[in-house]
């Protein structure tokens, strides 16, 4: 495994661009590990409606970055007390949505530090029933990213201030607030340490069983291409905030695989706009489904026919096709 040096950059737009660039351009003959720490920012899941996930006025007043990532899942808050890790590997057809495989080495290092860490739910690492990490994945088909956050010394008050947390998520988690169910790793350590020391210990632990390892510094030309990707994608309003449809029907339901939020504009009985939001994880882009349903009659029979040859789990994970059709057409 090769460790990618991000040269201490804390700009979330640049770090997410670096991550995607490495995924799409680095050698398929190697696995890579990337660490990065971001300035105060909200990182939006690929399929989420940004304007409904953030406290817009608070974000503006406090100059908090808002950046969309390429992986699914929910919105997360980053600051200088949060360490992010990213494994970049080949996609073997079995690893997507296998969060245990990629969190296990992180959990082992945390256990060696004296923390009773374990994987809980879909994709969270917890210590004493408190969430200290959330993870997500994305695949190009041949390569994949498995990345996550590690709350080390984050300002947890800002998590609640900056995000709009939906009641459905609060109910599903069985907690009254975000603050009540998250914690910093530093709270569980016997001796205080800085995040730089924690980063070094984590890196040492992750490479313990895979030595020899090496660090890689991008060339000037590679950094130029990373900055170009940042400017053309991660700095743009269209990527970070776009996809705000006109709609007259909203259907939302939380499944085991995550929340699916549909915005449908029906005119004269036909679907004119169809947009899918949510914090689910899927390997296929939901835009394919959206396009498939454009222009058809808003009738259950027509929706069923349109989706006849579709494997719905490729888009959302563990839900059944009839469950999705019932959600589209408005039946519980």
C-alpha positions as CSV (number, residue, x, y, z in Angstrom):
1,X,0.0,0.0,0.0
2,X,1.2,3.5,-0.9
3,X,0.5,6.5,1.3
4,X,-0.4,9.7,-0.6
5,X,1.0,12.9,0.9
6,X,-1.5,15.7,0.7
7,X,1.2,18.1,1.7
8,X,-0.8,19.5,4.7
9,X,-3.6,21.0,2.6
10,X,-6.8,21.8,4.6
11,X,-9.0,23.1,1.8
12,X,-11.9,20.6,1.4
13,X,-12.4,21.4,-2.2
14,X,-8.8,20.5,-3.0
15,X,-8.7,17.4,-0.8
16,X,-11.8,15.9,-2.4
17,X,-10.4,16.8,-5.8
18,X,-7.1,15.0,-4.9
19,X,-9.0,12.0,-3.7
20,X,-11.0,11.7,-7.0
21,X,-7.9,12.3,-9.1
22,X,-6.0,9.5,-7.3
23,X,-9.0,7.2,-7.8
24,X,-9.2,7.8,-11.5
25,X,-5.6,8.2,-12.4
26,X,-3.2,6.4,-10.1
27,X,-1.9,2.9,-11.0
28,X,-4.4,0.0,-10.7
29,X,-1.5,-2.2,-9.6
30,X,-1.3,-0.6,-6.2
31,X,-3.6,0.2,-3.2
32,X,-3.4,3.7,-1.8
33,X,-4.1,5.4,1.5
34,X,-4.8,9.1,1.8
35,X,-5.2,11.2,5.0
36,X,-6.5,14.7,5.0
37,X,-7.8,17.3,7.5
38,X,-10.3,19.9,6.4
39,X,-11.1,23.4,7.5
40,X,-14.6,24.0,8.8
41,X,-16.9,22.4,6.2
42,X,-20.0,20.4,5.4
43,X,-19.4,17.5,3.1
44,X,-22.6,16.6,1.3
45,X,-23.4,13.0,0.1
46,X,-23.6,12.6,-3.6
47,X,-27.4,12.2,-3.7
48,X,-28.4,14.7,-1.2
49,X,-30.3,18.0,-1.6
50,X,-27.7,20.5,-0.3
51,X,-30.1,23.3,0.6
52,X,-32.1,21.0,2.8
53,X,-29.1,19.5,4.6
54,X,-27.5,22.7,5.8
55,X,-28.3,25.6,8.1
56,X,-27.8,28.1,5.3
57,X,-27.6,31.3,7.3
58,X,-25.3,29.8,9.9
59,X,-23.0,28.4,7.2
60,X,-22.9,31.8,5.4
61,X,-22.3,33.8,8.6
62,X,-19.4,31.5,9.7
63,X,-17.8,31.0,6.3
64,X,-18.2,27.2,6.4
65,X,-17.2,25.4,3.2
66,X,-20.0,23.4,1.5
67,X,-18.6,20.6,-0.8
68,X,-20.3,17.6,-2.4
69,X,-18.4,14.3,-2.4
70,X,-18.7,11.6,-5.0
71,X,-19.8,8.9,-2.6
72,X,-23.3,8.4,-1.2
73,X,-24.4,8.6,2.5
74,X,-25.3,11.6,4.6
75,X,-23.8,15.0,5.2
76,X,-21.0,15.3,7.7
77,X,-19.2,18.2,9.4
78,X,-15.4,18.5,9.2
79,X,-13.0,20.8,11.0
80,X,-9.4,20.8,12.0
81,X,-10.2,18.3,14.8
82,X,-11.4,15.7,12.3
83,X,-9.1,13.2,10.5
84,X,-10.3,11.8,7.2
85,X,-9.0,8.5,5.8
86,X,-9.4,7.1,2.3
87,X,-8.5,3.6,1.0
88,X,-8.3,3.5,-2.8
89,X,-8.3,-0.1,-4.1
90,X,-9.5,-2.2,-7.0
91,X,-13.2,-3.1,-7.0
92,X,-13.3,-6.9,-6.8
93,X,-17.1,-7.1,-7.1
94,X,-17.5,-8.0,-3.4
95,X,-16.2,-5.0,-1.5
96,X,-18.8,-2.4,-2.3
97,X,-21.0,-1.9,0.8
98,X,-18.7,-4.2,2.7
99,X,-17.8,-1.5,5.3
100,X,-16.5,-4.1,7.7
101,X,-13.6,-5.0,5.4
102,X,-12.3,-1.4,5.3
103,X,-13.1,-0.3,8.8
104,X,-11.6,-3.4,10.4
105,X,-7.9,-2.2,10.2
106,X,-8.9,1.2,11.6
107,X,-10.9,-0.4,14.4
108,X,-7.9,-2.6,15.2
109,X,-5.6,0.4,15.6
110,X,-8.2,2.1,17.8
111,X,-8.5,-1.0,19.9
112,X,-4.7,-1.0,20.4
113,X,-5.0,2.5,21.7
114,X,-7.3,1.3,24.4
115,X,-10.6,2.2,22.8
116,X,-13.5,-0.3,22.7
117,X,-14.3,0.5,19.1
118,X,-16.6,-1.5,16.9
119,X,-18.6,-1.2,13.7
120,X,-22.3,-0.6,14.3
121,X,-25.3,0.0,12.0
122,X,-24.7,0.4,8.3
123,X,-21.4,2.2,8.4
124,X,-20.6,3.8,11.8
125,X,-17.7,3.1,14.1
126,X,-18.8,3.5,17.8
127,X,-17.1,3.6,21.2
128,X,-19.3,3.1,24.2
129,X,-22.4,3.5,22.0
130,X,-21.1,6.9,20.7
131,X,-20.4,7.4,17.0
132,X,-16.8,8.5,16.4
133,X,-16.7,7.7,12.7
134,X,-18.9,7.4,9.6
135,X,-17.8,5.8,6.4
136,X,-18.9,5.8,2.7
137,X,-17.9,4.2,-0.6
138,X,-17.8,5.0,-4.3
139,X,-16.8,2.8,-7.3
140,X,-15.9,3.6,-10.9
141,X,-16.5,0.0,-11.8
142,X,-12.8,-1.0,-11.8
143,X,-11.6,1.1,-8.8
144,X,-13.2,2.2,-5.5
145,X,-12.9,4.5,-2.6
146,X,-13.7,3.5,1.0
147,X,-13.4,6.6,3.1
148,X,-14.4,7.9,6.5
149,X,-14.2,10.5,9.2
150,X,-12.6,10.1,12.6
151,X,-13.8,12.6,15.1
152,X,-10.7,13.3,17.2
153,X,-11.2,16.7,18.7
154,X,-14.0,18.2,16.6
155,X,-16.2,21.1,17.9
156,X,-19.3,18.9,18.3
157,X,-21.6,21.9,18.9
158,X,-20.9,23.0,15.3
159,X,-22.2,19.7,14.0
160,X,-25.7,20.6,15.2
161,X,-25.4,24.2,14.3
162,X,-24.3,23.7,10.7
163,X,-26.5,20.8,9.8
164,X,-30.3,20.4,9.4
165,X,-30.9,16.9,10.8
166,X,-34.2,15.4,9.6
167,X,-36.6,14.2,12.2
168,X,-36.8,10.8,10.4
169,X,-33.1,10.2,11.0
170,X,-33.4,11.2,14.7
171,X,-36.3,8.8,15.1
172,X,-34.5,6.0,13.3
173,X,-31.4,6.5,15.5
174,X,-33.4,6.5,18.6
175,X,-31.8,9.7,19.9
176,X,-32.9,13.2,20.6
177,X,-30.1,15.0,19.0
178,X,-26.9,14.7,17.0
179,X,-24.8,15.9,20.0
180,X,-26.2,13.1,22.2
181,X,-25.0,10.3,19.9
182,X,-21.5,11.5,18.8
183,X,-18.2,11.8,20.6
184,X,-14.6,12.6,20.1
185,X,-11.9,10.0,20.2
186,X,-9.9,12.2,22.5
187,X,-12.6,11.8,25.2
188,X,-11.7,8.1,25.5
189,X,-7.9,8.3,25.5
190,X,-6.1,7.9,28.8
191,X,-3.5,10.5,27.9
192,X,-4.1,13.7,25.9
193,X,-2.5,14.0,22.5
194,X,-2.6,16.3,19.5
195,X,-4.3,15.2,16.2
196,X,-0.9,15.1,14.5
197,X,0.3,12.5,17.0
198,X,-2.9,10.5,16.5
199,X,-2.5,10.7,12.7
200,X,1.0,9.3,13.0
201,X,-0.1,6.5,15.3
202,X,-2.9,5.6,13.0
203,X,-0.7,5.6,9.9
204,X,1.9,3.4,11.7
205,X,-0.8,1.0,12.8
206,X,-2.4,0.7,9.4
207,X,0.9,-0.2,7.8
208,X,2.0,-2.5,10.5
209,X,0.8,-5.6,8.7
210,X,1.6,-4.5,5.1
211,X,5.2,-3.3,5.3
212,X,7.2,-2.3,3.4
213,X,5.2,0.8,2.4
214,X,6.1,4.0,0.8
215,X,4.9,7.6,0.7
216,X,4.1,9.3,-2.6
217,X,4.4,13.0,-3.4
218,X,2.5,14.2,-6.4
219,X,4.5,15.8,-9.2
220,X,3.9,19.4,-10.2
221,X,2.0,18.3,-13.3
222,X,-0.2,16.0,-11.2
223,X,-1.0,18.9,-8.7
224,X,-1.8,21.1,-11.7
225,X,-4.4,18.5,-12.8
226,X,-5.8,18.2,-9.3
227,X,-6.3,22.0,-9.1
228,X,-7.9,21.9,-12.5
229,X,-10.4,19.3,-11.3
230,X,-11.0,21.4,-8.2
231,X,-11.8,24.5,-10.3
232,X,-14.0,22.7,-12.8
233,X,-16.0,20.6,-10.3
234,X,-15.5,21.0,-6.6
235,X,-15.5,24.8,-6.7
236,X,-18.7,25.1,-8.7
237,X,-22.2,25.9,-7.5
238,X,-23.6,23.3,-10.0
239,X,-21.8,20.5,-8.3
240,X,-22.1,21.5,-4.7
241,X,-25.6,23.0,-4.7
242,X,-27.3,22.0,-8.0
243,X,-30.2,19.7,-8.7
244,X,-33.1,21.8,-7.3
245,X,-36.1,20.6,-9.2
246,X,-39.6,21.9,-9.7
247,X,-41.9,19.4,-8.0
248,X,-45.5,18.9,-6.9
249,X,-45.2,15.5,-5.3
250,X,-42.7,14.6,-2.6
251,X,-42.4,11.0,-1.3
252,X,-39.9,10.2,1.5
253,X,-39.3,6.9,3.3
254,X,-36.4,5.6,5.5
255,X,-35.4,2.1,4.6
256,X,-32.7,-0.1,6.2
257,X,-30.5,0.9,3.3
258,X,-31.1,4.6,4.0
259,X,-33.5,7.4,3.3
260,X,-35.0,7.8,-0.2
261,X,-36.5,11.2,-1.0
262,X,-38.3,11.6,-4.3
263,X,-39.3,14.9,-5.9
264,X,-41.7,14.4,-8.8
265,X,-43.3,17.0,-11.1
266,X,-46.4,15.6,-12.7
267,X,-48.2,17.6,-15.4
268,X,-51.3,16.4,-17.3
269,X,-50.7,12.9,-15.9
270,X,-47.1,12.6,-17.1
271,X,-43.8,12.7,-15.1
272,X,-42.0,15.8,-16.3
273,X,-39.3,15.9,-13.6
274,X,-38.1,13.2,-11.4
275,X,-35.2,13.7,-8.9
276,X,-33.9,11.2,-6.3
277,X,-32.3,12.4,-3.1
278,X,-31.1,10.4,0.0
279,X,-28.3,9.1,2.1
280,X,-28.3,5.6,0.6
281,X,-25.3,3.8,-0.9
282,X,-25.5,2.4,-4.4
283,X,-23.0,1.5,-7.1
284,X,-25.0,2.9,-10.1
285,X,-25.8,6.6,-10.6
286,X,-29.5,7.4,-9.7
287,X,-29.6,9.7,-12.7
288,X,-30.1,6.6,-14.8
289,X,-33.4,5.9,-13.0
290,X,-34.5,9.5,-13.1
291,X,-34.0,9.6,-16.9
292,X,-35.9,6.3,-17.3
293,X,-39.0,7.6,-15.6
294,X,-39.1,11.0,-17.4
295,X,-42.0,11.3,-19.8
296,X,-44.0,8.2,-18.7
297,X,-47.5,8.3,-17.3
298,X,-47.7,8.7,-13.5
299,X,-49.4,5.3,-13.1
300,X,-48.2,2.3,-11.1
301,X,-48.5,0.0,-14.1
302,X,-46.3,2.3,-16.3
303,X,-43.7,2.7,-13.5
304,X,-43.6,-1.0,-13.1
305,X,-43.0,-1.6,-16.8
306,X,-40.3,1.1,-17.0
307,X,-38.4,-0.6,-14.2
308,X,-38.9,-4.2,-15.4
309,X,-35.3,-4.9,-16.3
310,X,-33.8,-2.8,-13.5
311,X,-31.9,-4.3,-10.5
312,X,-33.0,-1.7,-7.9
313,X,-30.4,-2.8,-5.4
314,X,-27.7,-1.5,-7.7
315,X,-29.0,2.0,-7.0
316,X,-30.0,1.9,-3.4
317,X,-28.7,-1.2,-1.7
318,X,-30.9,-3.5,0.2
319,X,-34.5,-2.6,-0.8
320,X,-37.0,-4.5,-3.0
321,X,-38.2,-3.2,-6.3
322,X,-41.9,-3.3,-5.3
323,X,-41.0,-1.1,-2.2
324,X,-39.5,1.5,-4.5
325,X,-42.4,1.4,-6.9
326,X,-44.8,1.8,-4.0
327,X,-42.8,4.8,-2.9
328,X,-42.9,6.4,-6.4
329,X,-46.6,5.9,-6.8
330,X,-47.5,7.0,-3.3
331,X,-48.5,3.7,-1.6
332,X,-47.2,2.8,1.9
